[in-house]
Amino acid sequence: MKSLEGKVALVVGASRGMGKQMALELARRGADVGVAARTTADSEADLPGTIAETVDEIRSLGRRAEPIKVDLEIGAEVDTMVRRALDAFGHVDILVYSVQYHGPGYWDSFIDTTIEQLETQMLVNVTSAVRICKLLVPHMAERGEGTIVLVTSGAAHTESGVLPGPGASTGLGYPISKAALTRFVFALAKEVKDQGIAVIGLDPGWTFSEHVQARLARSGQGSSPDWGQPTPMSVPAKAAAYLCACDDPMSYTGLDLKASDLVAEHQLI
């Protein structure tokens, strides 16, 4: 694998969870990182983690980092986020979109979910990713290269609403939105391949994020009777970093890959 020295990554969803670990792993491989998320203070969320904390950890690794607050439900903020990243670093070589909406309507049945809640899930999980790519792809095309990793989900390919975990069954919004994101990976990859831009879907599997930890703690279980122990966050993090730092990211463009398969095949852990 090559060093990411001199490369700039914009990681969206980097205040905690997989996004934070992906940002740190990219920094360990030499990248400077734009750290984008909504949470700037612990009091703003039920779960720990802020963009400032992620930035501090990246800087402790000797890499540049820029905190960028963004609400993905607001298009103008998404546009500003991209501009801030470009202004701070001059260019962006890598986009990692690690976003999983868990807000109102996430767990509800289709009948109980409002249209507004479904629209929000589509906006956060799909539309904002498309919007960021719309802004960054011309920039990457002008430079003749770029790597885009969009975090998908196995829920897009399973029975509607079924996800691992004790009693876990989402509403339709999550699998529908992740299926749409996966289709976007396939379509965009085909269009921008000749411009040297790799577009890759990464299915992290059921991962032991802060969100999952909290759910298991509330259930009084350390694992799911149906799905076993969740995957450590280091697995999708190392898989994402590998895709960005491997000798030929274009060899993976247009694919939706399982993080655990990549890690096992290339002995990344």
N, C-alpha and C positions, 0 to 999 in steps of 0.2 A: 504494500500500500504506500501511497505517496503522502508526503507532508502537506498539510493545509496552510502552511506558512504563506502569508500574503493574501489568503482568501478571506472573504467576509461572508458570514452566514447570518441570515435573519431567521430567528426561531420564534414562531408565534405559539403562545401557550406555554411560556417558559418560566412562570413564577413557581411552578411546582410540577410534580408528576413526571410523566415521560418527557414532556417538553423541556423541563429543567435539566434532566439527566442527559438529554440529547445535546442541549446547549453546552453543558460541561464537557461532554465527550468530544464534541467538535473543537472546543478550546484546547483540550489536551492534545489534540492532533495538530494544533497550530493556528486554528482559525480565530479571527476576531469576530465578535458576536453582537448583533443587535438583539436585545432581550425584550420581547414584546408580550404583554399580557395586561389584564385589567387590574390585578391586585397590586396596590402599592403599599398597603399596610395590613398587618395581621387582622386588625379589627374589621376589615372590609369583607372578610370571608369566613366561613365556618371551618375551613381547612388551613393549615399552616402554609407559609410560603409567599414571598413577594418578589417582584422583579429586582428590587434593590439587593435582596439577599443573593439572588442568582448572579447579579452583576459583581458583587463583592467576591464571590467564589471564583468567578472567571478571572477577575483581575488578580486574585491571589495566585493564579496559574501563570501570570505574566502576560496575559492577553488583554487586548483592548475590549471593552464592553460598553454598550450604551443602553440605558433603561428607556423603554418606550411604552408609555401607558396607552392602551387602546381598548375601546369597547367595540367588539366585532359586530354589534348590532347597529352601529352607526357608520354609514358609509364614509362620511367625511373624515371620521377618525381613522378609518382604515387607510384612506388616501394619505392622510398626514403621517401615519406610521411609516409608510413606504418612503415618503419624502424625507422624513427625519433620518431614516437609516442611510439613504443615499447622501444626505448632507453631512452626516457624521463620518462616514467612511469613504465616500466618493464612488463606491460601487458595491454591488451585491452579487456574489457568485453562487450562493446557495440559499434556497428557501426551504425551511422545514415547517410544515403546518401541522402542529400537534394539538388539535382541538377536539374535545368531546363535550358536547352540550349536555349538562345534567340539571337544567333548570325546570321550571314549572311545566308539567305535561310529559316529562320524560318517562315517568313510571305509569301514567294513566292509560286506560284503554282508549281505543279510537273514539268511542262514544263519549267518553268523559273529557277528552282533550279538545280544547277550543281551536278554532282555525288560527287564531293569533299565536297560540303556543306552537302549533305545527309550522307556521311560517317562521317563527323565531328559530326553531331547530334547523330548518332549511337554510336560513340566513347565516347562522353561526357555523354550521358544519359544512356547508357547500358554497353559498353565494360569496361569502367573504374570502374564501380560498380562491375562487374564480376571479374576484376583484383584484386581489393581490397579484395573481398571475398576469392579469390584464395589464397591470402597471409595470411588472418586472420583466416580462418576456421580451418586450421591445428593447429594454436595456441590456438584457443578456444576449439577445440576438445581435445587437450592435457590437458587443464584445466577442461574439463568436463562440460562446460557451456558457454553460450554466447547469446546475443540478437542482431539481425541484423534487422534494420528498413530501408526499401528502399522506398523513396517517389515516388509513382506512379502518375497516373492522370486519371481522368474520361474521358479524351480525348481518352484513349485507348479503350473505350467501346462505343463511340458515332460515329456519322457519321464522316467520314474522314475529318480531318482538322477543325472541328467546335469546338470552345472554347468560353466560355462566355466573354462578354465585348462588347463595342460599335464597331460594324463592325469587330469583331475579328474572323478571320479565318486563322488558321495557314496553312502552307504547310503540305505535308504528312509526313515529317521527324519526327515531334514531336509525333503525335499519334502512328506512327509505332514503334518508339523507346520506348515509354512508354508501348506499348503493349508487346514488347519483354521483358522489365524489369519485367512486371507483370508475364509473363510466367516463367521467371527466379526465381522469388519468389516461385512459385508453385513447380518447379523442385528441387531447392536447399533445400527447407524445407523438402521434402520427403527424400532426401538423408542423411541429417545431423540430423534428428530428434532423432535418437537413440544415438547421441553423445551429447545430451543436449543443442543443439543450436536451438533457435527459429529464424525463418526467416519470417518476416511480411511485407506485402505491406501496405502503408498508403496513401490513396487518400485524399489530403488536401482540395479538392474543390477549387473553384475560390477564391483565397485568396488576401487580401489587402496588397500585398507586395509593396516595393518601385517601382518595375517595373510596377505594375498595377496602382499605384498612379500616376506615370508619364504619363501613357497612358490616364487615365481618365482626368488628368489636360490638356493634349494636346487636348482632345476632347471637353473640356469645360463642361463635365458632372461629376457628383459625383457618378453615378451609371450607370448600363446598362439598357436600356429599356426592354431587353429580360430576363436578369438574376438578376436584382436588385442590391442591395448593396453587395459588396464582403465580404467574411468572414474575421474577424480579424485574424491576424497571431497568436494570442494566442490560437486559436482553434486547429490547427495542432500541435502547440508546446506542449500544455498540453496533447494532444492525444499521441504524441510520447513518452513523459515522462511517461505517464501512462503505456504504453506497456512495457517500460523498468523497471518500478518500481512496477508493479502489482505482486500479490503473485505467479502467475503462467503464465509467458510469453508463455510457451509451449502450453497453451490452445488456443493461437491465431496463432500458427505457420501454415504457408501455406495459410493464408487468406490475401485477399486484402480488407482492412477495410476503411470505410469513417470516417474521423476525426470527423465530426460533429455528427455522430451517437455515437461514443465512448464518446464524451464530454457530450452529452445529457443523455446517458444511465447511466453514472457514476457520473453525476452532478459535472463535473470537473471545471466548471466556475460558 
